[in-house]
Structures are given as structure tokens and as C-alpha cells.
Amino acid sequence: MNAPTSMRAYSGVERAAVLMMLVGEEEAAAILQKLDPEEVRQLGKAMFAVADVGEPEVQMVLDDFVGKARDRTAIGFDPKPIIETMMTRALGPEKADSVLARITPPDAQCQIDLLDWMDAAEIASMIEKEHPQIAAVVIANLDQDVAGQVLELLPDAAQPEILHRVARLGPITPEAVDTLRTMLANRSGAGGQSAGVMLGGTKEAARILSGARKTTEQRVMPKLFKIDREVAKAIEEALFVFENLLDMDDKNLGTLIRNVDSDLLTRALKGVDEATRNRFLGCMSSRAADGIRDEMEARGPMKLSEVLDAQKAIIQLARALAKDGTIMMGGDDDYV
């Protein structure tokens, strides 16, 4: 039926909240267990907002829900518990386990969602005395900002080793994942088995480090170079790309450009978008900028490898100039 014109519109999460208020507490709790932390927070807030909902609004939400349910063409829930129950009742526990072992798909990811419910301090406290490999697996599963905070809270001496292990992570054995899940289960009462997963890499390590403060990077990277120069260099390259130079103000970017050979700059700017190119050229004199534009047009297409090599050379020069204090890279919060 059509809602009265005076009835206010309900958002999707508010409609879900109305439905949650209609089901029993046990059913509602079962639903909440399937949601991630942010969804729980949004739904809980919406439930308070719709606490005074009237009968017409309830009817509208129910009609809408029934209509959408009829349009569904697939089962939208986890079938595993239902299938396990059906198999056990039909075949008995032993035969059911045998069949399920052959037909159940492997888990697609490491089952450590409990980390989403823990803050950085709690996670750091949990892993600081664990083997660095376990700490690396945990940190590799966190969001960037949280991962950086956790890394900072761990002992200074352990940080380079853990970051190195993150960079070198690859296929994680089921035994290693089970060890991690057991550690979490001791806190939550959860259990179960999991499959091996692929984690880590230099880009992942760079992502974690970029979530930490600049001072942490400045302390950890030199030590990491001593542990494994090749990995440290790869992390450094992933940590800072050519577009990051735009974070500098015009004065520092102009100083950098004046120290770059025009041929090198021409090759580097061939591989960027128009906005990035204009930002670089805007820090030059009009005559010099026009010369770079003319040279880029005259050269025509260039190999991507040449462009990337030129950009890497400029990044290295920028780091060298920043190290000796000629320029400042990044925001003001990077410096004390």
C-alpha cells in the first residue's frame, strides 16, 4: 500500500532498524553477529532513532521488505551451517564429516575479524611478546591507520624485524593461521579451522608504515636497510611515488625543480596527468615551462620504462635534498 504523504522517508539503515525491533532478541542478536563493527554501530544508532515508529511506518517497511524479498533470485546468506545440519541429520556425524571435507570450499581469507573489534593498544599488547611472524600476520590484516598505530606501540627494537617480515610474507600455512586464531579465540571463545592465505608484500609493508608517523619511518627504515637492503629499497619505492612530490609547497617544489636536469624532468612529466604536469610547470618561469612543453611535444611517445626511471631519479634526488635540509618534503606534521 502507498504511504501517506505526511509519512517521513526512511533510509535503508532505518528500515533495517525497524525490522530489527520487530524480531525477537535472540534473532536480532544472531543478525548482529553477522555484521561488521561499523554496520553494528550504524544499525544501533538507527534503532534508537526509530524507537517511536508508528503502525503506518511499520506497515510500509514490512511491505517494502516483502516486495524486495520476492524479487530476490539467490540465497543471500551463509549456506554452510544449514548444509552441515542437513548432512548430519541425513548421514550421521561421521559420514557427514567425510562428505563435507570433500565438498566444502576453502575459506577465501584469514578468519581474524575479531581484530576489527579491538583498538590499537589492545592489539599491540596482545602481540608484543609473540613471535615476530605472528605479529607480522596480525598487522598485515589491519587497516592502514590502525596498522601504523600498532607498529608504533610495539618495542622500537622489534619494529624493523616485523616490518621486514610483513614485506616477505607470502602463502601462510593453515597451521600458522590456526595459531593466530587460537590466540584470538582465547580472548573471545571463538574457534574453528581455516585455510592458508596469501598476505604481505613490500606494498603492504609500505602501506603499514605510511599509517605511522613520519618519525617512525625515519627510525625504522635505516635499521631495515641493515636487515635486508633489497626489501628496504622496495618498501621505500612503494612508500613514495612521484605524485607524492605534489605534497610539497611551491617553494620547496620549485627548489627541487631547479636541481633537476631539464631532460630528466621532460621524461618524468611525460607520464603524468595534465593537472600534475601543470603543478610542476607552475613552479618554473614561463620561459622554462614553455621549453619543457615544447620538448615533450617534440619527443612524441616514450617508453614507460624511461618515464618511470626518470621519475625514480627525481624521487631519489628529492630524498637527498631533504636529507641535507635543502628542501622539506611532506606536511608540517612530519617535522618537529
C-alpha positions as CSV (number, residue, x, y, z in Angstrom):
1,M,0.0,0.0,0.0
2,N,1.1,3.6,-0.6
3,A,2.5,5.5,2.4
4,P,0.7,8.7,3.4
5,T,2.2,11.9,2.1
6,S,2.9,13.1,5.7
7,M,4.9,10.0,6.4
8,R,8.7,10.7,6.6
9,A,11.1,8.8,4.3
10,Y,13.2,6.2,6.0
11,S,16.8,5.4,4.9
12,G,17.9,1.9,4.2
13,V,19.6,1.5,7.6
14,E,16.5,2.9,9.4
15,R,14.3,0.4,7.6
16,A,16.6,-2.4,8.7
17,A,16.4,-1.0,12.3
18,V,12.6,-1.2,12.2
19,L,12.8,-4.8,11.2
20,M,15.4,-5.5,13.9
21,M,12.9,-4.0,16.5
22,L,10.2,-6.4,15.3
23,V,12.1,-9.7,15.6
24,G,12.9,-11.4,18.9
25,E,16.0,-10.6,20.9
26,E,17.6,-13.9,20.1
27,E,17.1,-13.5,16.3
28,A,18.3,-9.9,16.5
29,A,21.5,-10.9,18.3
30,A,22.1,-13.6,15.7
31,I,21.8,-11.0,12.9
32,L,24.2,-8.6,14.7
33,Q,26.8,-11.3,14.9
34,K,26.9,-11.4,11.1
35,L,27.7,-7.7,10.8
36,D,31.0,-5.9,10.9
37,P,31.7,-3.3,13.6
38,E,30.7,-0.2,11.6
39,E,27.4,-1.8,10.5
40,V,26.6,-2.6,14.1
41,R,27.3,1.0,15.1
42,Q,25.1,2.4,12.3
43,L,22.3,-0.1,12.9
44,G,22.3,0.5,16.7
45,K,22.2,4.3,16.2
46,A,19.3,3.9,13.8
47,M,17.4,1.6,16.2
48,F,17.4,4.5,18.8
49,A,16.2,6.9,16.1
50,V,13.2,4.8,15.1
51,A,12.1,3.7,18.6
52,D,8.9,5.8,18.3
53,V,7.9,4.5,14.9
54,G,4.1,4.2,14.3
55,E,2.0,1.4,12.9
56,P,1.8,3.0,9.4
57,E,5.5,3.3,9.1
58,V,5.9,-0.3,10.3
59,Q,3.5,-1.5,7.6
60,M,5.3,0.5,5.0
61,V,8.7,-1.1,6.0
62,L,7.2,-4.6,6.0
63,D,5.6,-4.1,2.6
64,D,8.9,-2.8,1.2
65,F,10.8,-5.8,2.7
66,V,8.3,-8.4,1.4
67,G,8.5,-6.8,-2.1
68,K,12.2,-6.8,-2.2
69,A,12.3,-10.4,-0.8
70,R,10.1,-11.6,-3.7
71,D,12.5,-10.0,-6.2
72,R,15.5,-11.9,-4.9
73,T,16.8,-14.6,-7.2
74,A,19.5,-16.0,-5.0
75,I,20.0,-17.2,-1.4
76,G,21.6,-14.3,0.4
77,F,23.1,-15.9,3.5
78,D,25.9,-18.3,4.5
79,P,24.7,-21.8,3.5
80,K,27.4,-23.7,5.4
81,P,25.5,-24.2,8.8
82,I,22.3,-25.3,7.0
83,I,24.1,-27.7,4.7
84,E,26.1,-29.2,7.7
85,T,23.0,-29.7,9.7
86,M,21.2,-31.3,6.7
87,M,24.1,-33.7,6.0
88,T,24.5,-34.7,9.7
89,R,20.8,-35.5,10.1
90,A,20.7,-37.5,6.8
91,L,24.1,-39.3,7.1
92,G,25.1,-39.2,10.7
93,P,28.2,-37.3,12.0
94,E,31.0,-39.5,10.7
95,K,29.7,-39.8,7.1
96,A,28.6,-36.2,7.0
97,D,32.1,-35.1,8.1
98,S,33.6,-37.2,5.3
99,V,31.3,-35.7,2.7
100,L,31.7,-32.2,3.9
101,A,35.5,-32.4,3.9
102,R,35.4,-33.1,0.1
103,I,32.7,-30.6,-0.9
104,T,33.2,-27.6,1.4
105,P,35.1,-24.7,-0.4
106,P,38.2,-23.4,1.3
107,D,38.0,-20.1,3.2
108,A,38.8,-17.2,0.9
109,Q,40.6,-15.2,3.6
110,C,42.1,-15.4,7.1
111,Q,39.4,-15.5,9.7
112,I,40.5,-12.9,12.1
113,D,37.7,-10.5,12.0
114,L,37.9,-10.1,15.8
115,L,40.7,-7.7,15.2
116,D,38.1,-5.2,13.9
117,W,36.7,-5.0,17.4
118,M,40.0,-4.3,19.2
119,D,41.8,-1.0,19.4
120,A,45.5,-0.5,18.6
121,A,46.7,-0.6,22.2
122,E,45.0,-3.9,22.8
123,I,46.3,-5.5,19.6
124,A,49.9,-4.3,20.4
125,S,49.7,-5.6,23.9
126,M,48.5,-9.0,22.6
127,I,51.3,-9.5,20.0
128,E,54.3,-7.7,21.6
129,K,55.5,-11.0,23.2
130,E,54.5,-13.2,20.3
131,H,56.9,-14.4,17.6
132,P,57.6,-11.6,15.0
133,Q,56.0,-13.8,12.3
134,I,52.7,-13.9,14.2
135,A,52.9,-10.1,14.8
136,A,53.5,-9.6,11.1
137,V,50.5,-11.6,10.1
138,V,48.3,-9.7,12.6
139,I,49.5,-6.3,11.4
140,A,49.1,-7.3,7.8
141,N,45.4,-7.9,8.4
142,L,44.7,-4.4,9.9
143,D,43.5,-1.2,8.2
144,Q,46.4,1.2,7.3
145,D,45.9,3.7,10.1
146,V,45.4,1.0,12.8
147,A,48.4,-1.0,11.5
148,G,50.6,2.1,11.7
149,Q,49.5,2.8,15.3
150,V,50.1,-0.8,16.3
151,L,53.6,-0.8,14.8
152,E,54.4,2.4,16.8
153,L,53.2,0.9,20.0
154,L,55.5,-2.2,19.7
155,P,59.1,-2.0,21.1
156,D,61.4,0.1,18.9
157,A,63.8,-2.8,18.5
158,A,61.1,-5.1,17.1
159,Q,59.6,-2.7,14.6
160,P,62.2,-3.2,11.7
161,E,62.1,-7.0,12.1
162,I,58.3,-7.1,12.0
163,L,58.1,-4.8,9.0
164,H,60.6,-6.9,7.2
165,R,58.5,-10.0,7.8
166,V,55.4,-8.2,6.5
167,A,57.3,-7.4,3.3
168,R,58.4,-11.1,3.0
169,L,55.0,-12.6,3.8
170,G,53.6,-14.9,1.2
171,P,51.4,-18.0,1.5
172,I,50.5,-18.6,5.1
173,T,50.2,-22.2,6.2
174,P,46.9,-23.4,7.8
175,E,48.9,-24.2,10.9
176,A,50.1,-20.6,11.2
177,V,46.7,-19.2,10.7
178,D,45.3,-21.6,13.3
179,T,47.9,-20.5,15.8
180,L,46.8,-16.9,15.3
181,R,43.1,-17.8,15.5
182,T,43.7,-19.8,18.7
183,M,45.4,-16.8,20.3
184,L,42.3,-14.7,19.4
185,A,39.9,-17.4,20.5
186,N,41.4,-17.3,24.0
187,R,40.1,-13.8,24.3
188,S,36.7,-14.4,22.6
189,G,35.8,-18.1,23.0
190,A,35.7,-18.4,19.2
191,G,37.2,-21.4,17.4
192,G,37.3,-23.3,14.1
193,Q,39.6,-24.1,11.3
194,S,40.9,-22.0,8.4
195,A,42.7,-22.4,5.1
196,G,46.1,-20.9,4.2
197,V,46.1,-17.4,2.8
198,M,48.3,-15.0,0.9
199,L,49.4,-12.0,2.9
200,G,52.0,-9.2,3.0
201,G,54.5,-8.0,0.4
202,T,56.5,-4.8,0.1
203,K,53.5,-2.7,-0.8
204,E,51.7,-4.0,2.3
205,A,54.7,-3.1,4.4
206,A,54.8,0.4,2.9
207,R,51.0,0.8,3.5
208,I,51.5,0.0,7.2
209,L,54.5,2.3,7.5
210,S,52.6,5.1,5.8
211,G,49.9,4.8,8.5
212,A,52.5,5.6,11.2
213,R,54.1,8.9,12.0
214,K,57.0,10.2,9.9
215,T,59.3,9.9,12.9
216,T,58.6,6.1,13.0
217,E,59.6,5.8,9.3
218,Q,62.8,7.8,9.9
219,R,63.7,5.5,12.8
220,V,62.7,2.1,11.3
221,M,63.9,2.4,7.7
222,P,67.7,2.8,8.4
223,K,67.5,-0.3,10.6
224,L,65.6,-2.2,8.0
225,F,68.3,-1.4,5.4
226,K,70.7,-3.2,7.7
227,I,68.5,-6.2,7.9
228,D,67.7,-6.5,4.2
229,R,68.7,-3.7,1.8
230,E,66.8,-5.1,-1.1
231,V,63.5,-5.3,0.8
232,A,64.0,-1.9,2.4
233,K,64.6,-0.3,-1.0
234,A,61.5,-1.9,-2.4
235,I,59.5,-0.6,0.6
236,E,61.0,2.8,0.1
237,E,60.0,2.9,-3.5
238,A,56.4,1.7,-2.7
239,L,56.2,4.2,0.2
240,F,56.9,7.3,-2.0
241,V,55.7,7.7,-5.6
242,F,56.2,10.6,-8.0
243,E,52.8,12.2,-7.3
244,N,53.8,12.5,-3.6
245,L,56.1,15.3,-4.6
246,L,53.0,17.4,-5.0
247,D,52.6,17.4,-1.2
248,M,55.5,19.9,-1.1
249,D,54.6,23.6,-1.2
250,D,55.5,25.7,-4.2
251,K,58.7,27.0,-2.7
252,N,60.2,23.5,-2.0
253,L,58.9,22.1,-5.2
254,G,60.5,25.0,-7.1
255,T,63.8,24.4,-5.3
256,L,63.7,20.7,-6.3
257,I,62.9,21.5,-9.9
258,R,65.8,23.9,-10.2
259,N,68.1,21.0,-9.2
260,V,66.7,18.7,-11.8
261,D,68.1,18.4,-15.3
262,S,65.6,19.6,-17.9
263,D,66.0,16.4,-19.9
264,L,65.2,14.3,-16.8
265,L,62.2,16.5,-16.0
266,T,60.9,16.3,-19.5
267,R,60.9,12.5,-19.5
268,A,59.4,12.3,-16.0
269,L,56.5,14.6,-16.9
270,K,55.5,12.6,-20.0
271,G,53.9,10.0,-17.7
272,V,51.7,12.2,-15.5
273,D,48.3,13.7,-15.9
274,E,47.7,17.3,-17.0
275,A,47.0,18.6,-13.5
276,T,50.2,17.1,-12.1
277,R,52.2,18.4,-15.1
278,N,50.8,22.0,-14.6
279,R,51.7,21.9,-10.9
280,F,55.3,21.2,-11.7
281,L,55.5,23.7,-14.6
282,G,53.7,26.3,-12.5
283,C,56.8,26.4,-10.2
284,M,59.0,27.3,-13.1
285,S,59.5,30.5,-15.0
286,S,57.1,30.9,-18.0
287,R,60.1,30.6,-20.4
288,A,61.4,27.4,-18.8
289,A,57.9,25.9,-18.6
290,D,57.3,26.6,-22.3
291,G,60.6,25.0,-23.2
292,I,59.6,21.8,-21.3
293,R,56.2,21.7,-23.1
294,D,57.9,22.1,-26.5
295,E,60.4,19.4,-25.7
296,M,57.7,16.9,-24.6
297,E,55.7,17.5,-27.8
298,A,58.7,17.2,-30.0
299,R,59.7,13.8,-28.4
300,G,56.4,12.1,-29.1
301,P,55.6,8.8,-27.4
302,M,58.2,7.4,-24.9
303,K,58.7,4.0,-23.4
304,L,57.1,3.7,-20.0
305,S,60.3,2.3,-18.5
306,E,62.1,5.5,-19.5
307,V,59.5,7.6,-17.8
308,L,59.5,5.6,-14.6
309,D,63.3,5.6,-14.4
310,A,63.2,9.4,-14.8
311,Q,60.6,9.7,-12.0
312,K,62.6,7.4,-9.7
313,A,65.7,9.5,-10.3
314,I,63.8,12.7,-9.3
315,I,62.4,11.0,-6.2
316,Q,66.0,9.9,-5.2
317,L,67.2,13.5,-5.7
318,A,64.3,14.8,-3.6
319,R,65.2,12.5,-0.8
320,A,68.8,13.5,-0.9
321,L,67.9,17.2,-0.9
322,A,65.5,16.6,2.0
323,K,68.2,14.7,3.9
324,D,70.7,17.6,3.7
325,G,68.0,20.1,4.6
326,T,67.7,21.9,1.2
327,I,64.0,21.1,0.9
328,M,61.2,19.9,3.2
329,M,59.0,17.0,2.0
330,G,55.5,16.3,3.2
331,G,53.3,18.2,5.6
332,D,54.3,20.2,8.7
333,D,53.4,17.3,10.9
334,D,56.4,15.4,9.6
335,Y,58.8,17.7,11.3
336,V,59.5,18.7,15.0
